[in-house]
Amino acid sequence: MKRSRKHTSHWFLIFIAAVIILIGGTSIIYHEIRKPVDSAKSQSVAIAKKYAHLKTETDFSWASYDDTYYTVTGTSKQNTPIYVIISNNGKKVRIFKQSAGINRNDVLKKVWNNYNPKKVTTISMGIYKKKPVWEVGYMNASGQLCLKTLNFKNGEVVRHVNNI
């Protein structure tokens, strides 16, 4: 039994329409999910430009301890590499020269060397007990989530949560 061309092209058009709807729907959902992060990032960058005289932004992250903090990494108008840590409500802004403490790569090396994680999942800066810290989330060898909070100034572990 022969299929007609008209019948085959009908199913092909339905397939193409379904693919377009699927791609469009996925794109809309993705953008809706990203809206809060994108909004926090744009507000944080604006605050960093205003109060820290941020010239270029190279990274953005957030950390949650007792409160949520947003961190903008970049350079000031004086070409000084800085971290700008902003409280969730935008009322507290703290500026740190990157040279005043350990950098992201040193933190990662320390975690990899000391804890041998299966995978590092997150790394961000924030404020913990009124001090700047790095927080690193990782999966240990058993596949359980762990968090290490390291002092920005000296790299000492100030908090650790294992096997979450």
WOUR-V725106 format. One record per residue. SS is DSSP state (helix for helix, strand for strand, loop for the rest). PHI is phi in degrees with one decimal (none if undefined). PSI is psi in degrees with one decimal (NA if undefined). Layout:
<<SS	PHI	PSI> <SS	PHI	PSI>>
This chain:
<<loop	none	130.3> <loop	-92.0	137.1> <loop	-88.6	144.1> <loop	-81.7	154.5> <helix	-63.2	-36.2> <helix	-62.0	-42.2> <helix	-65.8	-42.3> <helix	-66.5	-43.6> <helix	-67.8	-29.9> <helix	-62.9	-47.2> <helix	-68.3	-34.5> <helix	-64.1	-43.2> <helix	-64.6	-38.6> <helix	-63.3	-43.2> <helix	-61.8	-46.5> <helix	-61.8	-43.7> <helix	-62.7	-41.5> <helix	-63.8	-41.3> <helix	-63.9	-43.9> <helix	-62.9	-43.5> <helix	-64.1	-42.2> <helix	-62.9	-46.5> <helix	-64.5	-45.3> <helix	-62.6	-44.1> <helix	-63.7	-42.4> <helix	-63.2	-41.4> <helix	-63.4	-43.6> <helix	-63.7	-44.8> <helix	-62.3	-45.0> <helix	-57.7	-47.0> <helix	-67.0	-35.1> <helix	-67.5	-39.4> <helix	-66.6	-37.7> <helix	-77.6	-15.3> <helix	-53.5	-49.4> <helix	-61.9	-40.0> <helix	-67.6	-45.6> <helix	-62.7	-38.5> <helix	-65.7	-46.4> <helix	-61.3	-40.0> <helix	-65.0	-48.5> <helix	-65.0	-38.6> <helix	-65.9	-41.3> <helix	-66.5	-41.1> <helix	-64.2	-40.1> <helix	-63.4	-42.9> <helix	-64.1	-42.9> <helix	-63.4	-38.4> <helix	-65.6	-39.3> <helix	-72.3	-48.2> <helix	-97.2	-27.5> <loop	-108.0	1.4> <loop	55.0	43.6> <strand	-62.3	129.5> <strand	-97.7	-50.8> <strand	-129.7	141.9> <strand	-106.3	129.8> <strand	-113.9	-18.5> <strand	-159.2	157.7> <strand	-142.0	136.6> <strand	-151.5	170.2> <strand	-140.2	153.6> <strand	-138.5	145.4> <strand	-125.0	121.5> <loop	-118.4	-110.2> <loop	-76.8	-30.4> <loop	-130.6	168.7> <strand	-97.9	138.4> <strand	-128.6	141.6> <strand	-109.8	136.0> <strand	-120.8	128.2> <strand	-110.1	125.9> <strand	-105.4	138.3> <strand	176.2	-155.0> <strand	-125.3	146.9> <strand	-81.5	175.8> <loop	-64.0	-20.2> <loop	-89.0	11.1> <loop	63.2	28.2> <loop	-92.1	124.6> <strand	-65.7	127.1> <strand	-135.7	160.8> <strand	-115.7	132.5> <strand	-116.8	114.7> <strand	-106.2	124.3> <strand	-121.3	132.3> <strand	-67.1	159.9> <loop	-54.5	-37.8> <loop	-86.5	-3.5> <loop	78.4	6.0> <loop	-87.2	-21.6> <loop	-116.7	123.8> <strand	-124.0	124.4> <strand	-120.8	135.3> <strand	-117.8	130.2> <strand	-129.5	134.4> <strand	-69.2	139.2> <helix	-62.1	-30.5> <helix	-73.5	-8.6> <helix	-80.6	-4.5> <loop	-157.6	-167.2> <loop	-81.3	146.7> <loop	-92.7	172.7> <helix	-55.6	-45.1> <helix	-65.0	-39.4> <helix	-65.1	-37.8> <helix	-63.1	-46.5> <helix	-62.1	-43.0> <helix	-59.2	-44.2> <helix	-61.9	-44.5> <helix	-65.3	-45.3> <helix	-63.0	-42.9> <helix	-71.6	-38.2> <helix	-90.6	-26.8> <helix	-121.6	-8.0> <loop	43.8	59.4> <loop	-69.9	155.5> <loop	-71.9	-37.7> <strand	-160.8	134.7> <strand	-87.2	126.6> <strand	-98.6	-35.5> <strand	-148.5	153.9> <strand	-148.1	130.0> <strand	-154.3	160.4> <strand	-102.8	153.8> <strand	-167.6	-164.2> <strand	-119.6	128.7> <strand	-133.1	123.1> <loop	52.0	45.4> <loop	66.4	14.7> <strand	-123.9	147.9> <strand	-71.4	136.3> <strand	-141.2	161.2> <strand	-104.6	137.1> <strand	-117.6	128.4> <strand	-121.1	124.2> <strand	-102.8	136.8> <strand	-152.0	162.2> <strand	-97.7	126.4> <loop	-80.5	-177.6> <loop	-60.5	-27.0> <loop	-85.8	-0.8> <loop	83.7	13.1> <loop	-96.4	147.8> <strand	-77.2	135.8> <strand	-132.3	152.4> <strand	-127.9	134.0> <strand	-121.9	131.1> <strand	-111.9	120.6> <strand	-116.0	137.7> <strand	-62.0	129.9> <loop	-62.9	-37.0> <loop	-69.7	-42.2> <loop	-128.5	-4.5> <loop	80.1	5.1> <loop	-71.5	143.2> <strand	-73.4	123.1> <strand	-106.4	-14.8> <strand	-159.6	142.1> <strand	-143.7	139.6> <strand	-128.0	119.7> <loop	-110.6	150.2> <loop	54.9	54.8> <loop	-69.0	NA>>
